[in-house]
Amino acid sequence: MAGDQILRISDSNGVRHLLLNRPAVRNALNHDLMDALRCALSEADSDADVRVIVLRGEGKGFCAGADLKATAALADETSVRGHARQMRQVLELPPTLNKPVIAQVHGFALGAGFALALACDAAVCGDGVALGYPEAKHGIVPALVLPSLLRLAGTKVTFDMMATGRLIDGARAQQLGLVRCVPDAELEQVVAAYAADLAGRSEVFMRLLKQLIRDAHIDPKTAMAAAEQTNVEARLKRLSE
């Protein structure tokens, strides 16, 4: 597809590649990109020819998180709530699909970008990545990105990463069970092989496996609903200061 599109879509042997394509702003998630991503994920899930979805980023890294210029322009409660709801929908979507979603992470995945990678069924990263939640350094409450990390890493790791904004590398993220870390030079090859392997699995098996994993979680929607409300309250408070 055209190189100037914010989300580029391509297919190869049953694998749908979704490429975040805002490299000038480090693939930051604004309204248009989130909407395009949500639509593309849903369309891939309903396409009988697609067996696996791979999410990647153009340029120097995967995704730097929410577009700070876009969030700074949220000037009233309606726009704040709309942004929070859209971000929540994007982060909740990958686990609900019937098909596996793999995040191929290079360079960096920060804030909502890291949360997006963790929302996928699997995340494979290069060993040179920087991962984490720098929201604390900007005085932003990391509400919508917290539930996924908490489920995967537990309270101590979540508190430390969220409270300090400290970034971790791929090796540490793998130790925490968040990602699979491979040498940077092998990232594309490893993900391609992994996607091909999953694409060869029974569709019924994959659908039931994802359903079992969803059912095993303790009410994640309630957690995300609370996170959405916290996100709104924190932004409204900043607007009033």
Accessible surface in RSA format (square Angstrom, percent):
REM  Atomic radii and reference values for relative SASA: ProtOr
REM  Chains: A
REM  Algorithm: Lee & Richards
REM  Probe-radius: 1.40
REM  Slices: 20
REM RES _ NUM      All-atoms   Total-Side   Main-Chain    Non-polar    All polar
REM                ABS   REL    ABS   REL    ABS   REL    ABS   REL    ABS   REL
RES MET A   1   132.18  68.4  68.58  45.4  63.59 151.4  79.17  67.3  53.01  70.2
RES ALA A   2    59.23  54.5  41.17  63.5  18.06  41.1  52.47  73.9   6.76  17.9
RES GLY A   3    51.73  63.8   0.00   N/A  51.73  63.8  26.60  73.0  25.13  56.3
RES ASP A   4   127.77  89.5  94.34  93.9  33.44  79.1  50.98 120.0  76.79  76.6
RES GLN A   5    69.69  39.0  64.43  47.1   5.26  12.5  23.02  49.0  46.68  35.4
RES ILE A   6    53.82  30.6  52.29  39.0   1.53   3.7  52.30  37.7   1.52   4.1
RES LEU A   7    11.01   6.1   4.09   2.9   6.92  17.4   4.09   2.9   6.92  18.6
RES ARG A   8    78.30  32.9  76.71  39.1   1.59   3.8   6.67   9.1  71.63  43.4
RES ILE A   9    47.41  27.0  39.33  29.3   8.08  19.5  39.58  28.5   7.83  21.2
RES SER A  10    59.11  49.9  51.91  69.3   7.20  16.6  45.49  96.9  13.62  19.1
RES ASP A  11    90.81  63.6  59.67  59.4  31.14  73.6  30.02  70.6  60.79  60.6
RES SER A  12    55.51  46.9  46.82  62.5   8.70  20.0  28.45  60.6  27.06  37.9
RES ASN A  13   146.13 100.8 110.50 106.8  35.63  85.8  40.78  98.1 105.35 101.8
RES GLY A  14    21.89  27.0   0.00   N/A  21.89  27.0  11.57  31.8  10.32  23.1
RES VAL A  15    10.72   7.1  10.17   9.2   0.55   1.3  10.54   9.2   0.18   0.5
RES ARG A  16    23.83  10.0  23.83  12.1   0.00   0.0   0.70   1.0  23.13  14.0
RES HIS A  17    38.63  21.1  38.37  26.7   0.27   0.7  26.71  27.5  11.92  13.9
RES LEU A  18     0.04   0.0   0.04   0.0   0.00   0.0   0.04   0.0   0.00   0.0
RES LEU A  19    15.99   8.9  15.99  11.4   0.00   0.0  15.99  11.2   0.00   0.0
RES LEU A  20     0.00   0.0   0.00   0.0   0.00   0.0   0.00   0.0   0.00   0.0
RES ASN A  21    14.93  10.3   7.52   7.3   7.41  17.9   0.00   0.0  14.93  14.4
RES ARG A  22    44.81  18.8  38.53  19.6   6.28  15.0  10.26  14.0  34.56  20.9
RES PRO A  23    63.95  46.6  47.82  43.6  16.12  58.6  48.56  40.1  15.38  95.6
RES ALA A  24   104.41  96.0  62.80  96.9  41.60  94.6  75.58 106.4  28.83  76.4
RES VAL A  25    62.18  40.9  50.98  46.1  11.20  27.0  57.86  50.3   4.32  11.7
RES ARG A  26   121.30  50.9 117.73  60.0   3.57   8.5  43.56  59.5  77.74  47.1
RES ASN A  27     0.30   0.2   0.30   0.3   0.00   0.0   0.00   0.0   0.30   0.3
RES ALA A  28     8.18   7.5   8.18  12.6   0.00   0.0   8.18  11.5   0.00   0.0
RES LEU A  29     0.17   0.1   0.00   0.0   0.17   0.4   0.00   0.0   0.17   0.5
RES ASN A  30    27.91  19.2  27.59  26.7   0.33   0.8   5.39  13.0  22.52  21.8
RES HIS A  31   117.65  64.3 115.60  80.4   2.05   5.2  79.11  81.5  38.54  44.8
RES ASP A  32    84.13  58.9  79.59  79.2   4.54  10.7  14.13  33.3  70.00  69.8
RES LEU A  33     0.00   0.0   0.00   0.0   0.00   0.0   0.00   0.0   0.00   0.0
RES MET A  34     0.04   0.0   0.00   0.0   0.04   0.1   0.00   0.0   0.04   0.1
RES ASP A  35    51.27  35.9  51.27  51.0   0.00   0.0   3.25   7.6  48.02  47.9
RES ALA A  36    29.65  27.3  20.34  31.4   9.31  21.2  28.22  39.7   1.43   3.8
RES LEU A  37     0.00   0.0   0.00   0.0   0.00   0.0   0.00   0.0   0.00   0.0
RES ARG A  38    81.14  34.1  81.14  41.4   0.00   0.0  12.41  17.0  68.73  41.7
RES CYS A  39    50.66  38.3  46.72  52.1   3.94   9.3  17.77  45.0  32.89  35.5
RES ALA A  40     3.62   3.3   1.87   2.9   1.76   4.0   3.34   4.7   0.28   0.7
RES LEU A  41     0.18   0.1   0.18   0.1   0.00   0.0   0.18   0.1   0.00   0.0
RES SER A  42    50.89  43.0  44.09  58.8   6.80  15.7  32.91  70.1  17.98  25.2
RES GLU A  43   103.81  59.6  99.12  75.0   4.69  11.2  39.95  77.3  63.87  52.1
RES ALA A  44     0.00   0.0   0.00   0.0   0.00   0.0   0.00   0.0   0.00   0.0
RES ASP A  45    29.50  20.7  19.28  19.2  10.22  24.2   3.41   8.0  26.09  26.0
RES SER A  46    95.92  81.1  57.70  77.0  38.22  88.0  51.90 110.5  44.02  61.7
RES ASP A  47    46.77  32.8  39.48  39.3   7.30  17.3  15.28  36.0  31.49  31.4
RES ALA A  48    86.11  79.2  64.20  99.1  21.91  49.8  71.42 100.6  14.70  38.9
RES ASP A  49   117.54  82.3 103.88 103.4  13.66  32.3  31.54  74.2  85.99  85.8
RES VAL A  50     3.11   2.0   3.11   2.8   0.00   0.0   3.11   2.7   0.00   0.0
RES ARG A  51    68.88  28.9  63.35  32.3   5.52  13.2  13.14  18.0  55.73  33.8
RES VAL A  52     0.00   0.0   0.00   0.0   0.00   0.0   0.00   0.0   0.00   0.0
RES ILE A  53     0.00   0.0   0.00   0.0   0.00   0.0   0.00   0.0   0.00   0.0
RES VAL A  54     0.17   0.1   0.17   0.2   0.00   0.0   0.17   0.2   0.00   0.0
RES LEU A  55     0.17   0.1   0.17   0.1   0.00   0.0   0.17   0.1   0.00   0.0
RES ARG A  56    61.97  26.0  61.97  31.6   0.00   0.0   7.04   9.6  54.93  33.3
RES GLY A  57     6.80   8.4   0.00   N/A   6.80   8.4   0.00   0.0   6.80  15.2
RES GLU A  58    56.67  32.5  55.07  41.7   1.60   3.8  11.52  22.3  45.15  36.9
RES GLY A  59    38.07  47.0   0.00   N/A  38.07  47.0  23.31  64.0  14.76  33.1
RES LYS A  60   184.16  89.8 163.57 100.4  20.59  49.0 114.16 102.8  70.00  74.6
RES GLY A  61     0.93   1.2   0.00   N/A   0.93   1.2   0.00   0.0   0.93   2.1
RES PHE A  62     0.00   0.0   0.00   0.0   0.00   0.0   0.00   0.0   0.00   0.0
RES CYS A  63     0.00   0.0   0.00   0.0   0.00   0.0   0.00   0.0   0.00   0.0
RES ALA A  64    21.43  19.7   6.57  10.1  14.86  33.8   6.57   9.2  14.86  39.4
RES GLY A  65     0.94   1.2   0.00   N/A   0.94   1.2   0.94   2.6   0.00   0.0
RES ALA A  66    22.95  21.1  13.42  20.7   9.53  21.7  13.42  18.9   9.53  25.2
RES ASP A  67    13.72   9.6  13.05  13.0   0.67   1.6   1.13   2.7  12.59  12.6
RES LEU A  68    89.38  49.8  82.43  59.0   6.95  17.5  82.71  58.1   6.67  17.9
RES LYS A  69   178.10  86.9 165.82 101.7  12.28  29.2 113.69 102.3  64.41  68.6
RES ALA A  70    33.54  30.8  21.43  33.1  12.11  27.5  30.49  42.9   3.05   8.1
RES THR A  71    10.74   7.6   4.72   4.8   6.02  14.3   0.08   0.1  10.65  16.1
RES ALA A  72    85.84  78.9  48.35  74.6  37.49  85.3  61.15  86.1  24.70  65.4
RES ALA A  73    77.31  71.1  48.39  74.7  28.92  65.8  59.73  84.1  17.58  46.6
RES LEU A  74    22.94  12.8  21.16  15.1   1.78   4.5  21.27  14.9   1.66   4.5
RES ALA A  75    79.95  73.5  55.21  85.2  24.74  56.3  56.46  79.5  23.49  62.2
RES ASP A  76    77.60  54.4  72.05  71.7   5.55  13.1  38.22  89.9  39.38  39.3
RES GLU A  77    84.93  48.8  79.81  60.4   5.13  12.2  24.80  48.0  60.13  49.1
RES THR A  78   114.79  81.6 105.93 107.4   8.86  21.1  74.06  99.5  40.73  61.6
RES SER A  79    38.39  32.4  27.44  36.6  10.95  25.2  36.93  78.6   1.47   2.1
RES VAL A  80     0.55   0.4   0.52   0.5   0.03   0.1   0.52   0.5   0.03   0.1
RES ARG A  81    94.75  39.8  93.27  47.5   1.48   3.5  45.13  61.7  49.62  30.1
RES GLY A  82    40.20  49.6   0.00   N/A  40.20  49.6  33.91  93.0   6.29  14.1
RES HIS A  83    19.54  10.7  12.89   9.0   6.66  17.0  17.09  17.6   2.46   2.9
RES ALA A  84     0.00   0.0   0.00   0.0   0.00   0.0   0.00   0.0   0.00   0.0
RES ARG A  85   117.36  49.3 117.36  59.8   0.00   0.0  30.48  41.7  86.87  52.7
RES GLN A  86    18.71  10.5  17.82  13.0   0.90   2.1  12.32  26.2   6.40   4.9
RES MET A  87     7.11   3.7   7.11   4.7   0.00   0.0   7.11   6.0   0.00   0.0
RES ARG A  88    34.93  14.7  34.93  17.8   0.00   0.0   2.32   3.2  32.60  19.8
RES GLN A  89    76.85  43.0  71.31  52.1   5.54  13.2  20.77  44.2  56.08  42.5
RES VAL A  90     0.01   0.0   0.01   0.0   0.00   0.0   0.01   0.0   0.00   0.0
RES LEU A  91    11.40   6.3   6.00   4.3   5.40  13.6   6.00   4.2   5.40  14.5
RES GLU A  92    32.02  18.4  24.52  18.6   7.50  17.9  17.70  34.2  14.32  11.7
RES LEU A  93    29.68  16.5  27.64  19.8   2.04   5.1  29.68  20.8   0.00   0.0
RES PRO A  94     0.02   0.0   0.02   0.0   0.00   0.0   0.02   0.0   0.00   0.0
RES PRO A  95    41.53  30.3  40.73  37.1   0.81   2.9  41.05  33.9   0.48   3.0
RES THR A  96    59.83  42.6  43.57  44.2  16.26  38.8  37.64  50.6  22.18  33.5
RES LEU A  97     7.52   4.2   7.33   5.2   0.19   0.5   7.52   5.3   0.00   0.0
RES ASN A  98    61.88  42.7  59.73  57.7   2.14   5.2   8.86  21.3  53.02  51.2
RES LYS A  99    19.76   9.6  19.57  12.0   0.19   0.5  18.39  16.6   1.38   1.5
RES PRO A 100     6.41   4.7   6.41   5.8   0.00   0.0   6.41   5.3   0.00   0.0
RES VAL A 101     0.08   0.1   0.08   0.1   0.00   0.0   0.08   0.1   0.00   0.0
RES ILE A 102     0.64   0.4   0.64   0.5   0.00   0.0   0.64   0.5   0.00   0.0
RES ALA A 103     0.00   0.0   0.00   0.0   0.00   0.0   0.00   0.0   0.00   0.0
RES GLN A 104    19.67  11.0  19.36  14.1   0.31   0.7   0.58   1.2  19.09  14.5
RES VAL A 105     0.55   0.4   0.55   0.5   0.00   0.0   0.55   0.5   0.00   0.0
RES HIS A 106    52.54  28.7  52.54  36.5   0.00   0.0  42.91  44.2   9.63  11.2
RES GLY A 107    28.79  35.5   0.00   N/A  28.79  35.5  16.85  46.2  11.94  26.7
RES PHE A 108    23.32  11.7  23.32  14.4   0.00   0.0  23.32  14.1   0.00   0.0
RES ALA A 109     0.00   0.0   0.00   0.0   0.00   0.0   0.00   0.0   0.00   0.0
RES LEU A 110    14.72   8.2  14.72  10.5   0.00   0.0  14.72  10.3   0.00   0.0
RES GLY A 111     4.10   5.1   0.00   N/A   4.10   5.1   4.10  11.3   0.00   0.0
RES ALA A 112     4.96   4.6   3.89   6.0   1.07   2.4   3.89   5.5   1.07   2.8
RES GLY A 113     0.00   0.0   0.00   N/A   0.00   0.0   0.00   0.0   0.00   0.0
RES PHE A 114     0.67   0.3   0.67   0.4   0.00   0.0   0.67   0.4   0.00   0.0
RES ALA A 115     1.75   1.6   1.14   1.8   0.61   1.4   1.14   1.6   0.61   1.6
RES LEU A 116     0.00   0.0   0.00   0.0   0.00   0.0   0.00   0.0   0.00   0.0
RES ALA A 117     0.68   0.6   0.54   0.8   0.14   0.3   0.54   0.8   0.14   0.4
RES LEU A 118    14.36   8.0   0.55   0.4  13.80  34.7   2.63   1.8  11.73  31.6
RES ALA A 119    11.41  10.5   3.83   5.9   7.59  17.3   8.73  12.3   2.68   7.1
RES CYS A 120    10.39   7.9   0.00   0.0  10.39  24.4   0.00   0.0  10.39  11.2
RES ASP A 121    67.02  46.9  29.13  29.0  37.88  89.6  23.87  56.2  43.15  43.0
RES ALA A 122    21.09  19.4  13.36  20.6   7.73  17.6  21.09  29.7   0.00   0.0
RES ALA A 123     8.76   8.1   1.61   2.5   7.15  16.3   1.61   2.3   7.15  18.9
RES VAL A 124     0.88   0.6   0.88   0.8   0.00   0.0   0.88   0.8   0.00   0.0
RES CYS A 125     0.13   0.1   0.13   0.1   0.00   0.0   0.13   0.3   0.00   0.0
RES GLY A 126     0.00   0.0   0.00   N/A   0.00   0.0   0.00   0.0   0.00   0.0
RES ASP A 127    71.92  50.4  58.64  58.4  13.28  31.4  21.05  49.6  50.87  50.7
RES GLY A 128    54.28  66.9   0.00   N/A  54.28  66.9  28.79  79.0  25.50  57.1
RES VAL A 129     5.25   3.5   0.10   0.1   5.15  12.4   0.17   0.1   5.08  13.8
RES ALA A 130    34.75  32.0  33.20  51.2   1.55   3.5  34.75  48.9   0.00   0.0
RES LEU A 131     1.09   0.6   1.09   0.8   0.00   0.0   1.09   0.8   0.00   0.0
RES GLY A 132     0.00   0.0   0.00   N/A   0.00   0.0   0.00   0.0   0.00   0.0
RES TYR A 133     0.68   0.3   0.40   0.2   0.28   0.7   0.40   0.3   0.28   0.4
RES PRO A 134    28.81  21.0  28.81  26.3   0.00   0.0  28.81  23.8   0.00   0.0
RES GLU A 135    23.27  13.4  22.87  17.3   0.39   0.9  13.80  26.7   9.46   7.7
RES ALA A 136    41.57  38.2  15.87  24.5  25.70  58.5  22.12  31.1  19.45  51.5
RES LYS A 137   141.32  68.9 101.80  62.5  39.52  94.1  69.91  62.9  71.41  76.1
RES HIS A 138    96.47  52.7  78.45  54.5  18.02  46.1  53.95  55.6  42.52  49.5
RES GLY A 139    54.55  67.3   0.00   N/A  54.55  67.3  38.05 104.4  16.50  37.0
RES ILE A 140    24.63  14.0  20.45  15.2   4.18  10.1  21.76  15.7   2.87   7.8
RES VAL A 141    68.71  45.2  61.63  55.8   7.08  17.1  63.80  55.4   4.90  13.3
RES PRO A 142    23.75  17.3  20.64  18.8   3.12  11.3  23.75  19.6   0.00   0.0
RES ALA A 143     8.69   8.0   0.55   0.8   8.14  18.5   6.73   9.5   1.96   5.2
RES LEU A 144     8.13   4.5   4.36   3.1   3.77   9.5   4.36   3.1   3.77  10.1
RES VAL A 145     7.89   5.2   7.86   7.1   0.02   0.1   7.88   6.8   0.01   0.0
RES LEU A 146    59.18  33.0  59.18  42.3   0.00   0.0  59.18  41.6   0.00   0.0
RES PRO A 147     7.82   5.7   5.40   4.9   2.42   8.8   7.71   6.4   0.11   0.7
RES SER A 148    14.33  12.1  13.45  17.9   0.88   2.0  13.28  28.3   1.05   1.5
RES LEU A 149     0.00   0.0   0.00   0.0   0.00   0.0   0.00   0.0   0.00   0.0
RES LEU A 150    68.35  38.1  62.82  44.9   5.53  13.9  62.82  44.1   5.53  14.9
RES ARG A 151    97.26  40.8  59.06  30.1  38.20  91.0  35.30  48.2  61.97  37.6
RES LEU A 152    82.08  45.7  56.07  40.1  26.01  65.4  58.36  41.0  23.72  63.8
RES ALA A 153    22.67  20.8   0.00   0.0  22.67  51.6   6.12   8.6  16.55  43.8
RES GLY A 154    30.77  37.9   0.00   N/A  30.77  37.9  28.74  78.9   2.02   4.5
RES THR A 155    89.96  64.0  83.55  84.7   6.41  15.3  68.32  91.8  21.64  32.7
RES LYS A 156   170.82  83.3 164.16 100.7   6.66  15.9 121.74 109.6  49.08  52.3
RES VAL A 157    30.58  20.1  26.68  24.2   3.90   9.4  30.33  26.4   0.25   0.7
RES THR A 158     5.96   4.2   5.96   6.0   0.00   0.0   5.96   8.0   0.00   0.0
RES PHE A 159   147.97  74.0 142.23  88.1   5.73  14.9 147.65  89.5   0.32   0.9
RES ASP A 160    57.55  40.3  56.73  56.5   0.81   1.9  19.79  46.6  37.76  37.7
RES MET A 161     5.61   2.9   5.60   3.7   0.01   0.0   5.61   4.8   0.00   0.0
RES MET A 162    13.22   6.8   9.71   6.4   3.51   8.4   9.86   8.4   3.36   4.5
RES ALA A 163    54.09  49.7  21.73  33.5  32.36  73.6  32.33  45.5  21.76  57.6
RES THR A 164    54.80  39.0  35.54  36.0  19.26  45.9  41.79  56.1  13.01  19.7
RES GLY A 165     0.00   0.0   0.00   N/A   0.00   0.0   0.00   0.0   0.00   0.0
RES ARG A 166   125.58  52.7 121.33  61.8   4.25  10.1  57.75  78.9  67.83  41.1
RES LEU A 167    71.25  39.7  50.22  35.9  21.03  52.9  50.41  35.4  20.84  56.1
RES ILE A 168    25.00  14.2  17.13  12.8   7.87  19.0  24.78  17.8   0.22   0.6
RES ASP A 169    71.39  50.0  66.84  66.5   4.55  10.8  22.71  53.4  48.68  48.5
RES GLY A 170     0.00   0.0   0.00   N/A   0.00   0.0   0.00   0.0   0.00   0.0
RES ALA A 171    54.21  49.8  51.39  79.3   2.82   6.4  52.79  74.3   1.42   3.8
RES ARG A 172   105.41  44.3 103.35  52.7   2.06   4.9  30.14  41.2  75.26  45.6
RES ALA A 173     0.00   0.0   0.00   0.0   0.00   0.0   0.00   0.0   0.00   0.0
RES GLN A 174    84.16  47.1  74.72  54.6   9.44  22.5  19.66  41.9  64.50  48.9
RES GLN A 175   137.10  76.7  97.89  71.5  39.21  93.4  40.22  85.6  96.88  73.5
RES LEU A 176    32.63  18.2  17.57  12.6  15.05  37.8  21.79  15.3  10.83  29.2
RES GLY A 177    58.20  71.8   0.00   N/A  58.20  71.8  32.92  90.3  25.28  56.6
RES LEU A 178    11.74   6.5   0.00   0.0  11.74  29.5   0.71   0.5  11.04  29.7
RES VAL A 179    15.38  10.1   1.38   1.3  14.00  33.7   7.31   6.3   8.08  21.9
RES ARG A 180   118.93  49.9 115.91  59.1   3.02   7.2  43.45  59.4  75.48  45.7
RES CYS A 181    23.47  17.8   7.57   8.4  15.90  37.4   1.23   3.1  22.24  24.0
RES VAL A 182    13.03   8.6  10.37   9.4   2.66   6.4  13.03  11.3   0.00   0.0
RES PRO A 183    63.44  46.2  63.17  57.6   0.27   1.0  63.17  52.2   0.26   1.6
RES ASP A 184    77.39  54.2  61.28  61.0  16.11  38.1  34.37  80.9  43.03  42.9
RES ALA A 185   103.87  95.5  60.52  93.4  43.34  98.6  73.55 103.6  30.31  80.3
RES GLU A 186    79.46  45.6  79.41  60.1   0.06   0.1  20.23  39.1  59.23  48.4
RES LEU A 187     9.59   5.3   9.59   6.9   0.00   0.0   9.59   6.7   0.00   0.0
RES GLU A 188   126.28  72.5 123.62  93.5   2.65   6.3  38.68  74.8  87.60  71.5
RES GLN A 189   134.70  75.3 126.45  92.4   8.25  19.6  44.54  94.8  90.16  68.4
RES VAL A 190    24.85  16.4  21.06  19.1   3.79   9.1  23.88  20.8   0.97   2.6
RES VAL A 191     1.32   0.9   1.32   1.2   0.00   0.0   1.32   1.2   0.00   0.0
RES ALA A 192    57.79  53.1  46.96  72.5  10.83  24.6  53.01  74.7   4.77  12.6
RES ALA A 193    63.91  58.8  50.36  77.7  13.55  30.8  58.21  82.0   5.70  15.1
RES TYR A 194    63.74  29.8  58.04  33.0   5.70  14.8  33.00  24.8  30.74  37.9
RES ALA A 195     1.35   1.2   1.35   2.1   0.00   0.0   1.35   1.9   0.00   0.0
RES ALA A 196    62.89  57.8  49.44  76.3  13.45  30.6  52.39  73.8  10.50  27.8
RES ASP A 197    69.54  48.7  57.20  56.9  12.35  29.2  26.27  61.8  43.27  43.2
RES LEU A 198    29.64  16.5  26.01  18.6   3.63   9.1  26.01  18.3   3.63   9.8
RES ALA A 199    13.32  12.2   8.46  13.1   4.85  11.0   8.90  12.5   4.41  11.7
RES GLY A 200    68.92  85.0   0.00   N/A  68.92  85.0  35.40  97.1  33.52  75.1
RES ARG A 201   113.26  47.6 107.63  54.9   5.63  13.4  20.67  28.2  92.60  56.1
RES SER A 202    63.35  53.5  46.28  61.8  17.07  39.3  43.64  92.9  19.71  27.6
RES GLU A 203    89.91  51.6  79.03  59.8  10.88  25.9  31.36  60.7  58.55  47.8
RES VAL A 204    83.14  54.7  82.49  74.7   0.65   1.6  83.04  72.2   0.10   0.3
RES PHE A 205   107.08  53.6 100.99  62.6   6.09  15.9 106.12  64.3   0.96   2.7
RES MET A 206    14.82   7.7  14.82   9.8   0.00   0.0   8.95   7.6   5.86   7.8
RES ARG A 207    99.71  41.9  99.59  50.8   0.12   0.3  27.32  37.3  72.39  43.9
RES LEU A 208    88.47  49.3  88.10  63.0   0.37   0.9  88.10  61.9   0.37   1.0
RES LEU A 209    67.80  37.8  65.84  47.1   1.96   4.9  67.24  47.2   0.56   1.5
RES LYS A 210     7.61   3.7   6.01   3.7   1.60   3.8   7.11   6.4   0.50   0.5
RES GLN A 211    69.95  39.1  69.95  51.1   0.00   0.0  28.01  59.6  41.94  31.8
RES LEU A 212   120.93  67.3 116.45  83.3   4.49  11.3 116.63  81.9   4.31  11.6
RES ILE A 213    93.27  53.1  90.13  67.1   3.14   7.6  92.81  66.8   0.46   1.3
RES ARG A 214    54.57  22.9  47.07  24.0   7.50  17.9  28.74  39.3  25.83  15.7
RES ASP A 215    96.97  67.9  67.13  66.8  29.84  70.6  31.11  73.2  65.86  65.7
RES ALA A 216    83.35  76.6  49.06  75.7  34.29  78.0  60.11  84.6  23.25  61.6
RES HIS A 217    70.12  38.3  57.67  40.1  12.46  31.9  35.33  36.4  34.79  40.5
RES ILE A 218   163.10  92.8 143.42 106.8  19.68  47.4 147.69 106.4  15.41  41.8
RES ASP A 219    82.12  57.5  67.17  66.9  14.95  35.4  32.28  76.0  49.84  49.7
RES PRO A 220    38.58  28.1  37.70  34.4   0.88   3.2  38.58  31.9   0.00   0.0
RES LYS A 221   119.85  58.5 118.58  72.8   1.27   3.0  97.18  87.5  22.67  24.1
RES THR A 222    80.82  57.5  75.54  76.6   5.28  12.6  63.45  85.2  17.37  26.3
RES ALA A 223    42.15  38.8  30.59  47.2  11.56  26.3  38.92  54.8   3.23   8.6
RES MET A 224    12.62   6.5  12.62   8.4   0.00   0.0   7.19   6.1   5.43   7.2
RES ALA A 225    42.76  39.3  36.01  55.6   6.75  15.4  36.56  51.5   6.20  16.4
RES ALA A 226    61.07  56.2  50.40  77.8  10.67  24.3  59.40  83.6   1.67   4.4
RES ALA A 227     9.71   8.9   3.91   6.0   5.79  13.2   9.28  13.1   0.42   1.1
RES GLU A 228    14.69   8.4  14.69  11.1   0.00   0.0   5.78  11.2   8.91   7.3
RES GLN A 229    72.00  40.3  70.78  51.7   1.22   2.9  39.35  83.8  32.65  24.8
RES THR A 230    59.20  42.1  58.82  59.6   0.38   0.9  33.11  44.5  26.09  39.4
RES ASN A 231    13.08   9.0  12.18  11.8   0.90   2.2   0.81   1.9  12.27  11.9
RES VAL A 232     0.77   0.5   0.77   0.7   0.00   0.0   0.77   0.7   0.00   0.0
RES GLU A 233    96.29  55.3  89.24  67.5   7.05  16.8  34.57  66.9  61.72  50.4
RES ALA A 234    18.02  16.6   9.32  14.4   8.70  19.8  16.76  23.6   1.26   3.3
RES ARG A 235    28.70  12.1  27.14  13.8   1.56   3.7  10.16  13.9  18.54  11.2
RES LEU A 236    45.75  25.5  40.94  29.3   4.81  12.1  41.07  28.8   4.68  12.6
RES LYS A 237   130.19  63.5 123.99  76.1   6.20  14.8  98.24  88.4  31.95  34.0
RES ARG A 238   110.70  46.5  96.62  49.3  14.08  33.5  32.33  44.2  78.36  47.5
RES LEU A 239    83.17  46.3  53.14  38.0  30.03  75.5  56.74  39.8  26.44  71.1
RES SER A 240    95.38  80.6  54.36  72.5  41.03  94.5  51.20 109.0  44.18  61.9
RES GLU A 241   147.39  84.6  80.68  61.0  66.71 158.8  71.69 138.7  75.70  61.8
END  Absolute sums over single chains surface
CHAIN  1 A    11431.7       9196.4       2235.3       6623.8       4807.8
END  Absolute sums over all chains
TOTAL         11431.7       9196.4       2235.3       6623.8       4807.8
